[in-house]
Amino acid sequence: MLKVNNIQTYYGNIQALKGITLDIGEGEIITLIGANGAGKTTTLMSICGVVPPKQGEIFFRGTPIHNMTTEKIVALGICQVPEGRHIFPGLTVKENLEMGAYLRTDHHGIKTDLEYVLDLFPILAQRRHQQGGTLSGGEQQMLAISRALMAKPRLLLLDEPSLGLAPLIIQQIFEIIRKINSEQKTTIFLVEQNANLALKVAHRGYVMENGTITLADSAANLLDNEDVKKAYLGL
């Protein structure tokens, strides 16, 4: 579904990505793990066109997207849930969700998907008329994921969905990630510092250090890898 080929991305004169190559198959959950500052978020930003790569290529379902605007990339079926959620705090829950569907014209489908996400996160149904900024951190994360789902993405990019959340909420979020993948057949690219949870939910994984991919394997093998255990699993 997605092929990233040798991309190099810069912030000014600082090179953040140094030749990243990875691929994501349709229906997979792929995780990218690594320390803070390794380049994980920049990888997502490059895929979305927010910080386009200076070199290299990105193909989505065979279409080159590395020179496309973010709006066109979203219209093709890629949607990102950013780190820190970035919901619209002054809009209600329902209005936030409707914003997720702003590129769509299939009104019946929008209504169906709205019912689906409110069923997925019942707390959002209870708070549908409440301003997004008044929700708890966990509820805002649920809203950010739901808003992205309203775009009906083929590929969902999740950036640190567990950040700053209580353990029980984190478990719930990861169960929902698995459910979205199995029920909606949505392909998921998960960037996550909680390597243990990420690798348990993913099919395959990549390890990133200092703007490069240093390891790629099945999630099960990465969980058993001694270097990964020491560096990311605290074992």
PyRosetta script that sets phi, psi and omega in degrees:
from pyrosetta import init, pose_from_sequence

init()
pose = pose_from_sequence("MLKVNNIQTYYGNIQALKGITLDIGEGEIITLIGANGAGKTTTLMSICGVVPPKQGEIFFRGTPIHNMTTEKIVALGICQVPEGRHIFPGLTVKENLEMGAYLRTDHHGIKTDLEYVLDLFPILAQRRHQQGGTLSGGEQQMLAISRALMAKPRLLLLDEPSLGLAPLIIQQIFEIIRKINSEQKTTIFLVEQNANLALKVAHRGYVMENGTITLADSAANLLDNEDVKKAYLGL")
pose.set_psi(1, -46.7)
pose.set_omega(1, -179.8)
pose.set_phi(2, -125.8)
pose.set_psi(2, 132.4)
pose.set_omega(2, 176.7)
pose.set_phi(3, -127.3)
pose.set_psi(3, 117.0)
pose.set_omega(3, 176.1)
pose.set_phi(4, -106.5)
pose.set_psi(4, 120.3)
pose.set_omega(4, -172.1)
pose.set_phi(5, -121.8)
pose.set_psi(5, 103.1)
pose.set_omega(5, 170.7)
pose.set_phi(6, 55.4)
pose.set_psi(6, 45.2)
pose.set_omega(6, -178.1)
pose.set_phi(7, -80.7)
pose.set_psi(7, 143.8)
pose.set_omega(7, 176.5)
pose.set_phi(8, -127.6)
pose.set_psi(8, 121.4)
pose.set_omega(8, -173.8)
pose.set_phi(9, -124.2)
pose.set_psi(9, 140.4)
pose.set_omega(9, -175.9)
pose.set_phi(10, -125.2)
pose.set_psi(10, 149.9)
pose.set_omega(10, 163.3)
pose.set_phi(11, -111.0)
pose.set_psi(11, 99.3)
pose.set_omega(11, -173.0)
pose.set_phi(12, 65.2)
pose.set_psi(12, -122.4)
pose.set_omega(12, 178.7)
pose.set_phi(13, -94.2)
pose.set_psi(13, -1.1)
pose.set_omega(13, -177.8)
pose.set_phi(14, -92.8)
pose.set_psi(14, 121.9)
pose.set_omega(14, 179.8)
pose.set_phi(15, -85.2)
pose.set_psi(15, 118.6)
pose.set_omega(15, -178.1)
pose.set_phi(16, -94.1)
pose.set_psi(16, -38.1)
pose.set_omega(16, 178.9)
pose.set_phi(17, -118.6)
pose.set_psi(17, 130.1)
pose.set_omega(17, -170.8)
pose.set_phi(18, -118.5)
pose.set_psi(18, 60.6)
pose.set_omega(18, 177.3)
pose.set_phi(19, 89.4)
pose.set_psi(19, 56.5)
pose.set_omega(19, -177.9)
pose.set_phi(20, -82.4)
pose.set_psi(20, 128.9)
pose.set_omega(20, 174.6)
pose.set_phi(21, -129.8)
pose.set_psi(21, 126.0)
pose.set_omega(21, 176.2)
pose.set_phi(22, -158.1)
pose.set_psi(22, 163.6)
pose.set_omega(22, 177.3)
pose.set_phi(23, -140.1)
pose.set_psi(23, 151.6)
pose.set_omega(23, -179.3)
pose.set_phi(24, -130.9)
pose.set_psi(24, 121.8)
pose.set_omega(24, 179.2)
pose.set_phi(25, -86.2)
pose.set_psi(25, 155.3)
pose.set_omega(25, -179.3)
pose.set_phi(26, -60.3)
pose.set_psi(26, 131.9)
pose.set_omega(26, 177.3)
pose.set_phi(27, 86.6)
pose.set_psi(27, -2.3)
pose.set_omega(27, -178.2)
pose.set_phi(28, -85.2)
pose.set_psi(28, 157.8)
pose.set_omega(28, 161.2)
pose.set_phi(29, -109.9)
pose.set_psi(29, 115.8)
pose.set_omega(29, 179.1)
pose.set_phi(30, -112.9)
pose.set_psi(30, 136.2)
pose.set_omega(30, 177.4)
pose.set_phi(31, -116.3)
pose.set_psi(31, 147.1)
pose.set_omega(31, 175.5)
pose.set_phi(32, -120.1)
pose.set_psi(32, 115.2)
pose.set_omega(32, -177.8)
pose.set_phi(33, -115.1)
pose.set_psi(33, 158.2)
pose.set_omega(33, -179.9)
pose.set_phi(34, 164.5)
pose.set_psi(34, 169.6)
pose.set_omega(34, -178.2)
pose.set_phi(35, -73.7)
pose.set_psi(35, 168.2)
pose.set_omega(35, 172.6)
pose.set_phi(36, -56.8)
pose.set_psi(36, 136.0)
pose.set_omega(36, 177.6)
pose.set_phi(37, 82.1)
pose.set_psi(37, 5.7)
pose.set_omega(37, -178.0)
pose.set_phi(38, -73.9)
pose.set_psi(38, -22.8)
pose.set_omega(38, -178.8)
pose.set_phi(39, 115.3)
pose.set_psi(39, 11.5)
pose.set_omega(39, -175.8)
pose.set_phi(40, -64.6)
pose.set_psi(40, -50.9)
pose.set_omega(40, -179.7)
pose.set_phi(41, -64.1)
pose.set_psi(41, -38.6)
pose.set_omega(41, 178.2)
pose.set_phi(42, -61.0)
pose.set_psi(42, -35.5)
pose.set_omega(42, 176.3)
pose.set_phi(43, -59.1)
pose.set_psi(43, -46.8)
pose.set_omega(43, 177.9)
pose.set_phi(44, -64.2)
pose.set_psi(44, -42.4)
pose.set_omega(44, -179.4)
pose.set_phi(45, -63.7)
pose.set_psi(45, -33.7)
pose.set_omega(45, 177.7)
pose.set_phi(46, -70.1)
pose.set_psi(46, -40.9)
pose.set_omega(46, 178.1)
pose.set_phi(47, -61.8)
pose.set_psi(47, -39.7)
pose.set_omega(47, -177.4)
pose.set_phi(48, -81.1)
pose.set_psi(48, -9.7)
pose.set_omega(48, -179.3)
pose.set_phi(49, 85.1)
pose.set_psi(49, 4.7)
pose.set_omega(49, 178.7)
pose.set_phi(50, -71.0)
pose.set_psi(50, -41.8)
pose.set_omega(50, 173.9)
pose.set_phi(51, -125.4)
pose.set_psi(51, 84.5)
pose.set_omega(51, -173.8)
pose.set_phi(52, -62.4)
pose.set_psi(52, 144.4)
pose.set_omega(52, 177.1)
pose.set_phi(53, -69.5)
pose.set_psi(53, 146.4)
pose.set_omega(53, 176.2)
pose.set_phi(54, -80.4)
pose.set_psi(54, -28.8)
pose.set_omega(54, 178.2)
pose.set_phi(55, -138.4)
pose.set_psi(55, 159.0)
pose.set_omega(55, 179.1)
pose.set_phi(56, 96.7)
pose.set_psi(56, 178.4)
pose.set_omega(56, -174.8)
pose.set_phi(57, -134.9)
pose.set_psi(57, 149.4)
pose.set_omega(57, 173.7)
pose.set_phi(58, -132.2)
pose.set_psi(58, 126.4)
pose.set_omega(58, 179.6)
pose.set_phi(59, -118.5)
pose.set_psi(59, 133.2)
pose.set_omega(59, 175.6)
pose.set_phi(60, -118.6)
pose.set_psi(60, 113.3)
pose.set_omega(60, -176.8)
pose.set_phi(61, 52.3)
pose.set_psi(61, 39.6)
pose.set_omega(61, 177.0)
pose.set_phi(62, 87.3)
pose.set_psi(62, -8.9)
pose.set_omega(62, -178.6)
pose.set_phi(63, -96.6)
pose.set_psi(63, 127.8)
pose.set_omega(63, 177.2)
pose.set_phi(64, -69.5)
pose.set_psi(64, 128.5)
pose.set_omega(64, -177.1)
pose.set_phi(65, -121.2)
pose.set_psi(65, -0.4)
pose.set_omega(65, -173.1)
pose.set_phi(66, -67.6)
pose.set_psi(66, -16.0)
pose.set_omega(66, 176.6)
pose.set_phi(67, -110.4)
pose.set_psi(67, 8.8)
pose.set_omega(67, -178.5)
pose.set_phi(68, -85.7)
pose.set_psi(68, 156.1)
pose.set_omega(68, 172.4)
pose.set_phi(69, -75.1)
pose.set_psi(69, 160.0)
pose.set_omega(69, -180.0)
pose.set_phi(70, -59.0)
pose.set_psi(70, -40.8)
pose.set_omega(70, -178.3)
pose.set_phi(71, -60.0)
pose.set_psi(71, -41.8)
pose.set_omega(71, -179.8)
pose.set_phi(72, -68.9)
pose.set_psi(72, -36.1)
pose.set_omega(72, 178.7)
pose.set_phi(73, -65.3)
pose.set_psi(73, -42.4)
pose.set_omega(73, 176.7)
pose.set_phi(74, -62.0)
pose.set_psi(74, -42.0)
pose.set_omega(74, -179.1)
pose.set_phi(75, -63.3)
pose.set_psi(75, -27.8)
pose.set_omega(75, 177.8)
pose.set_phi(76, -73.4)
pose.set_psi(76, -23.0)
pose.set_omega(76, 177.7)
pose.set_phi(77, 124.9)
pose.set_psi(77, 19.7)
pose.set_omega(77, 176.0)
pose.set_phi(78, -110.8)
pose.set_psi(78, 129.8)
pose.set_omega(78, -179.9)
pose.set_phi(79, -137.9)
pose.set_psi(79, 139.6)
pose.set_omega(79, -176.9)
pose.set_phi(80, -114.7)
pose.set_psi(80, 137.9)
pose.set_omega(80, 168.2)
pose.set_phi(81, -100.6)
pose.set_psi(81, 106.3)
pose.set_omega(81, -171.1)
pose.set_phi(82, -74.0)
pose.set_psi(82, 157.8)
pose.set_omega(82, 172.0)
pose.set_phi(83, -60.9)
pose.set_psi(83, 134.0)
pose.set_omega(83, -179.1)
pose.set_phi(84, 88.0)
pose.set_psi(84, 3.1)
pose.set_omega(84, 171.9)
pose.set_phi(85, 74.3)
pose.set_psi(85, -56.5)
pose.set_omega(85, 178.3)
pose.set_phi(86, 53.1)
pose.set_psi(86, 45.9)
pose.set_omega(86, 171.3)
pose.set_phi(87, -74.5)
pose.set_psi(87, 172.5)
pose.set_omega(87, 175.7)
pose.set_phi(88, -92.2)
pose.set_psi(88, 101.9)
pose.set_omega(88, -170.7)
pose.set_phi(89, -65.4)
pose.set_psi(89, -27.5)
pose.set_omega(89, -178.0)
pose.set_phi(90, -86.3)
pose.set_psi(90, -8.6)
pose.set_omega(90, 178.4)
pose.set_phi(91, -95.4)
pose.set_psi(91, 154.3)
pose.set_omega(91, 177.0)
pose.set_phi(92, -71.0)
pose.set_psi(92, 167.9)
pose.set_omega(92, 176.1)
pose.set_phi(93, -55.2)
pose.set_psi(93, -47.2)
pose.set_omega(93, -178.1)
pose.set_phi(94, -63.3)
pose.set_psi(94, -40.6)
pose.set_omega(94, 179.4)
pose.set_phi(95, -67.0)
pose.set_psi(95, -38.5)
pose.set_omega(95, 174.8)
pose.set_phi(96, -58.8)
pose.set_psi(96, -44.0)
pose.set_omega(96, -179.2)
pose.set_phi(97, -66.1)
pose.set_psi(97, -39.2)
pose.set_omega(97, 178.4)
pose.set_phi(98, -65.2)
pose.set_psi(98, -33.0)
pose.set_omega(98, 176.9)
pose.set_phi(99, -63.0)
pose.set_psi(99, -31.5)
pose.set_omega(99, 178.2)
pose.set_phi(100, -63.3)
pose.set_psi(100, -25.4)
pose.set_omega(100, -176.6)
pose.set_phi(101, -101.0)
pose.set_psi(101, 19.5)
pose.set_omega(101, -170.3)
pose.set_phi(102, -64.9)
pose.set_psi(102, -22.4)
pose.set_omega(102, 178.7)
pose.set_phi(103, -88.0)
pose.set_psi(103, -6.6)
pose.set_omega(103, -174.7)
pose.set_phi(104, -92.6)
pose.set_psi(104, 151.1)
pose.set_omega(104, 177.9)
pose.set_phi(105, -123.5)
pose.set_psi(105, -2.1)
pose.set_omega(105, -179.4)
pose.set_phi(106, -84.7)
pose.set_psi(106, 86.1)
pose.set_omega(106, -170.9)
pose.set_phi(107, -59.5)
pose.set_psi(107, -37.8)
pose.set_omega(107, 178.6)
pose.set_phi(108, -65.9)
pose.set_psi(108, -41.5)
pose.set_omega(108, 178.9)
pose.set_phi(109, -64.3)
pose.set_psi(109, -38.2)
pose.set_omega(109, 178.2)
pose.set_phi(110, -62.3)
pose.set_psi(110, -43.8)
pose.set_omega(110, 179.6)
pose.set_phi(111, -62.8)
pose.set_psi(111, -42.4)
pose.set_omega(111, 178.9)
pose.set_phi(112, -62.8)
pose.set_psi(112, -43.6)
pose.set_omega(112, -178.6)
pose.set_phi(113, -70.4)
pose.set_psi(113, -32.3)
pose.set_omega(113, 175.8)
pose.set_phi(114, -63.5)
pose.set_psi(114, -43.7)
pose.set_omega(114, 177.6)
pose.set_phi(115, -63.7)
pose.set_psi(115, -36.9)
pose.set_omega(115, -179.3)
pose.set_phi(116, -64.5)
pose.set_psi(116, -48.2)
pose.set_omega(116, -176.2)
pose.set_phi(117, -70.0)
pose.set_psi(117, -31.6)
pose.set_omega(117, 177.3)
pose.set_phi(118, -72.0)
pose.set_psi(118, -27.1)
pose.set_omega(118, 173.8)
pose.set_phi(119, -76.7)
pose.set_psi(119, -34.4)
pose.set_omega(119, 178.1)
pose.set_phi(120, -65.0)
pose.set_psi(120, -40.5)
pose.set_omega(120, -179.8)
pose.set_phi(121, -124.2)
pose.set_psi(121, 83.3)
pose.set_omega(121, -176.0)
pose.set_phi(122, -56.3)
pose.set_psi(122, -29.1)
pose.set_omega(122, 179.9)
pose.set_phi(123, -63.5)
pose.set_psi(123, -31.1)
pose.set_omega(123, 177.8)
pose.set_phi(124, -71.1)
pose.set_psi(124, -33.5)
pose.set_omega(124, 176.1)
pose.set_phi(125, -63.5)
pose.set_psi(125, -40.0)
pose.set_omega(125, 178.1)
pose.set_phi(126, -66.4)
pose.set_psi(126, -30.3)
pose.set_omega(126, -174.5)
pose.set_phi(127, -106.6)
pose.set_psi(127, 20.6)
pose.set_omega(127, -170.9)
pose.set_phi(128, -59.6)
pose.set_psi(128, -27.4)
pose.set_omega(128, -179.4)
pose.set_phi(129, -100.0)
pose.set_psi(129, 7.0)
pose.set_omega(129, -179.5)
pose.set_phi(130, -91.4)
pose.set_psi(130, 144.3)
pose.set_omega(130, 178.0)
pose.set_phi(131, -64.2)
pose.set_psi(131, 138.8)
pose.set_omega(131, -177.2)
pose.set_phi(132, -58.2)
pose.set_psi(132, -34.4)
pose.set_omega(132, -177.9)
pose.set_phi(133, -68.6)
pose.set_psi(133, -13.5)
pose.set_omega(133, -179.6)
pose.set_phi(134, -94.1)
pose.set_psi(134, -2.0)
pose.set_omega(134, 179.8)
pose.set_phi(135, -78.0)
pose.set_psi(135, 157.9)
pose.set_omega(135, 173.3)
pose.set_phi(136, -69.9)
pose.set_psi(136, 169.4)
pose.set_omega(136, 179.3)
pose.set_phi(137, -59.3)
pose.set_psi(137, -43.0)
pose.set_omega(137, 178.9)
pose.set_phi(138, -64.9)
pose.set_psi(138, -41.1)
pose.set_omega(138, 178.9)
pose.set_phi(139, -66.5)
pose.set_psi(139, -36.8)
pose.set_omega(139, 177.2)
pose.set_phi(140, -66.1)
pose.set_psi(140, -36.3)
pose.set_omega(140, 176.9)
pose.set_phi(141, -65.7)
pose.set_psi(141, -41.1)
pose.set_omega(141, 176.1)
pose.set_phi(142, -60.6)
pose.set_psi(142, -40.7)
pose.set_omega(142, -180.0)
pose.set_phi(143, -66.7)
pose.set_psi(143, -41.2)
pose.set_omega(143, 179.6)
pose.set_phi(144, -62.7)
pose.set_psi(144, -42.4)
pose.set_omega(144, 177.8)
pose.set_phi(145, -65.1)
pose.set_psi(145, -44.3)
pose.set_omega(145, -179.1)
pose.set_phi(146, -64.2)
pose.set_psi(146, -40.4)
pose.set_omega(146, 178.5)
pose.set_phi(147, -60.0)
pose.set_psi(147, -42.3)
pose.set_omega(147, 178.0)
pose.set_phi(148, -64.1)
pose.set_psi(148, -40.3)
pose.set_omega(148, 179.5)
pose.set_phi(149, -64.0)
pose.set_psi(149, -27.9)
pose.set_omega(149, 179.1)
pose.set_phi(150, -66.9)
pose.set_psi(150, -17.4)
pose.set_omega(150, 174.8)
pose.set_phi(151, -79.7)
pose.set_psi(151, -5.3)
pose.set_omega(151, -177.3)
pose.set_phi(152, 53.8)
pose.set_psi(152, 58.1)
pose.set_omega(152, -176.4)
pose.set_phi(153, -73.6)
pose.set_psi(153, 147.7)
pose.set_omega(153, 169.0)
pose.set_phi(154, -82.5)
pose.set_psi(154, -34.0)
pose.set_omega(154, 179.6)
pose.set_phi(155, -126.6)
pose.set_psi(155, 121.2)
pose.set_omega(155, -180.0)
pose.set_phi(156, -106.6)
pose.set_psi(156, 123.3)
pose.set_omega(156, 178.4)
pose.set_phi(157, -101.3)
pose.set_psi(157, 122.8)
pose.set_omega(157, -178.1)
pose.set_phi(158, -115.8)
pose.set_psi(158, 121.2)
pose.set_omega(158, -178.3)
pose.set_phi(159, -109.1)
pose.set_psi(159, 106.9)
pose.set_omega(159, 177.2)
pose.set_phi(160, 51.9)
pose.set_psi(160, 57.5)
pose.set_omega(160, -178.2)
pose.set_phi(161, -65.4)
pose.set_psi(161, -18.7)
pose.set_omega(161, -178.4)
pose.set_phi(162, -91.6)
pose.set_psi(162, -4.4)
pose.set_omega(162, -171.3)
pose.set_phi(163, -58.8)
pose.set_psi(163, 121.6)
pose.set_omega(163, 173.9)
pose.set_phi(164, 75.7)
pose.set_psi(164, 12.8)
pose.set_omega(164, -176.5)
pose.set_phi(165, -104.3)
pose.set_psi(165, 154.4)
pose.set_omega(165, 176.9)
pose.set_phi(166, -68.7)
pose.set_psi(166, 151.2)
pose.set_omega(166, -176.9)
pose.set_phi(167, -53.3)
pose.set_psi(167, -41.6)
pose.set_omega(167, -179.6)
pose.set_phi(168, -64.4)
pose.set_psi(168, -38.9)
pose.set_omega(168, 178.8)
pose.set_phi(169, -68.9)
pose.set_psi(169, -38.5)
pose.set_omega(169, 178.1)
pose.set_phi(170, -59.7)
pose.set_psi(170, -45.6)
pose.set_omega(170, 178.1)
pose.set_phi(171, -58.8)
pose.set_psi(171, -41.3)
pose.set_omega(171, -179.5)
pose.set_phi(172, -65.1)
pose.set_psi(172, -43.2)
pose.set_omega(172, 179.9)
pose.set_phi(173, -61.1)
pose.set_psi(173, -42.7)
pose.set_omega(173, -178.3)
pose.set_phi(174, -71.0)
pose.set_psi(174, -31.8)
pose.set_omega(174, 173.5)
pose.set_phi(175, -64.7)
pose.set_psi(175, -38.0)
pose.set_omega(175, 178.4)
pose.set_phi(176, -67.8)
pose.set_psi(176, -39.0)
pose.set_omega(176, 177.2)
pose.set_phi(177, -57.5)
pose.set_psi(177, -45.9)
pose.set_omega(177, 178.9)
pose.set_phi(178, -63.7)
pose.set_psi(178, -38.5)
pose.set_omega(178, -178.6)
pose.set_phi(179, -68.0)
pose.set_psi(179, -42.2)
pose.set_omega(179, 178.2)
pose.set_phi(180, -60.4)
pose.set_psi(180, -41.7)
pose.set_omega(180, -179.7)
pose.set_phi(181, -65.5)
pose.set_psi(181, -42.6)
pose.set_omega(181, -175.8)
pose.set_phi(182, -80.9)
pose.set_psi(182, -40.7)
pose.set_omega(182, -175.9)
pose.set_phi(183, -82.2)
pose.set_psi(183, -44.1)
pose.set_omega(183, -177.1)
pose.set_phi(184, -92.8)
pose.set_psi(184, -6.1)
pose.set_omega(184, -176.6)
pose.set_phi(185, 57.7)
pose.set_psi(185, 30.9)
pose.set_omega(185, 179.5)
pose.set_phi(186, -82.7)
pose.set_psi(186, 128.0)
pose.set_omega(186, 175.3)
pose.set_phi(187, -76.4)
pose.set_psi(187, 138.6)
pose.set_omega(187, -173.5)
pose.set_phi(188, -129.0)
pose.set_psi(188, 131.4)
pose.set_omega(188, 172.3)
pose.set_phi(189, -113.4)
pose.set_psi(189, 111.6)
pose.set_omega(189, -169.8)
pose.set_phi(190, -109.3)
pose.set_psi(190, 117.6)
pose.set_omega(190, 171.4)
pose.set_phi(191, -99.1)
pose.set_psi(191, 125.5)
pose.set_omega(191, -169.8)
pose.set_phi(192, -156.9)
pose.set_psi(192, 133.1)
pose.set_omega(192, 176.0)
pose.set_phi(193, -80.2)
pose.set_psi(193, -24.0)
pose.set_omega(193, 176.1)
pose.set_phi(194, -79.0)
pose.set_psi(194, 81.1)
pose.set_omega(194, -172.2)
pose.set_phi(195, -61.3)
pose.set_psi(195, -36.2)
pose.set_omega(195, -178.3)
pose.set_phi(196, -60.8)
pose.set_psi(196, -51.4)
pose.set_omega(196, 179.5)
pose.set_phi(197, -65.9)
pose.set_psi(197, -42.2)
pose.set_omega(197, -177.6)
pose.set_phi(198, -60.7)
pose.set_psi(198, -44.9)
pose.set_omega(198, -178.5)
pose.set_phi(199, -71.4)
pose.set_psi(199, -25.7)
pose.set_omega(199, 178.0)
pose.set_phi(200, -74.2)
pose.set_psi(200, -26.5)
pose.set_omega(200, -178.9)
pose.set_phi(201, -94.3)
pose.set_psi(201, -20.9)
pose.set_omega(201, -173.1)
pose.set_phi(202, -88.1)
pose.set_psi(202, 160.4)
pose.set_omega(202, 172.1)
pose.set_phi(203, -87.3)
pose.set_psi(203, -44.7)
pose.set_omega(203, 178.7)
pose.set_phi(204, -134.8)
pose.set_psi(204, 165.3)
pose.set_omega(204, -179.4)
pose.set_phi(205, -147.0)
pose.set_psi(205, 157.2)
pose.set_omega(205, 174.3)
pose.set_phi(206, -124.8)
pose.set_psi(206, 143.9)
pose.set_omega(206, 175.6)
pose.set_phi(207, -110.2)
pose.set_psi(207, 130.7)
pose.set_omega(207, -177.0)
pose.set_phi(208, -117.7)
pose.set_psi(208, 135.7)
pose.set_omega(208, 174.7)
pose.set_phi(209, -139.3)
pose.set_psi(209, 126.9)
pose.set_omega(209, 174.0)
pose.set_phi(210, 50.2)
pose.set_psi(210, 46.3)
pose.set_omega(210, 174.1)
pose.set_phi(211, 78.4)
pose.set_psi(211, 10.9)
pose.set_omega(211, 178.0)
pose.set_phi(212, -131.9)
pose.set_psi(212, 154.4)
pose.set_omega(212, 173.1)
pose.set_phi(213, -86.3)
pose.set_psi(213, 120.6)
pose.set_omega(213, -177.4)
pose.set_phi(214, -103.7)
pose.set_psi(214, -15.9)
pose.set_omega(214, -175.8)
pose.set_phi(215, -157.2)
pose.set_psi(215, 139.6)
pose.set_omega(215, 175.8)
pose.set_phi(216, -143.0)
pose.set_psi(216, 130.6)
pose.set_omega(216, -177.8)
pose.set_phi(217, -167.0)
pose.set_psi(217, 178.3)
pose.set_omega(217, 172.1)
pose.set_phi(218, -64.4)
pose.set_psi(218, 152.7)
pose.set_omega(218, -179.6)
pose.set_phi(219, -60.3)
pose.set_psi(219, -39.3)
pose.set_omega(219, -179.6)
pose.set_phi(220, -62.3)
pose.set_psi(220, -42.0)
pose.set_omega(220, 179.4)
pose.set_phi(221, -68.1)
pose.set_psi(221, -36.9)
pose.set_omega(221, 178.5)
pose.set_phi(222, -66.6)
pose.set_psi(222, -36.0)
pose.set_omega(222, 176.4)
pose.set_phi(223, -62.7)
pose.set_psi(223, -29.2)
pose.set_omega(223, -179.1)
pose.set_phi(224, -93.6)
pose.set_psi(224, -6.7)
pose.set_omega(224, -177.3)
pose.set_phi(225, -71.9)
pose.set_psi(225, 127.0)
pose.set_omega(225, -174.9)
pose.set_phi(226, -63.0)
pose.set_psi(226, -39.4)
pose.set_omega(226, 180.0)
pose.set_phi(227, -65.7)
pose.set_psi(227, -40.5)
pose.set_omega(227, 178.7)
pose.set_phi(228, -66.0)
pose.set_psi(228, -41.9)
pose.set_omega(228, 178.1)
pose.set_phi(229, -57.3)
pose.set_psi(229, -45.4)
pose.set_omega(229, -177.6)
pose.set_phi(230, -70.2)
pose.set_psi(230, -42.3)
pose.set_omega(230, -173.1)
pose.set_phi(231, -82.1)
pose.set_psi(231, -34.6)
pose.set_omega(231, -169.1)
pose.set_phi(232, -125.5)
pose.set_psi(232, -16.8)
pose.set_omega(232, -176.2)
pose.set_phi(233, -108.2)
pose.set_psi(233, -4.5)
pose.set_omega(233, 178.2)
pose.set_phi(234, 67.0)
pose.set_psi(234, 29.9)
pose.set_omega(234, -177.1)
pose.set_phi(235, -112.7)
pose.dump_pdb("model.pdb")
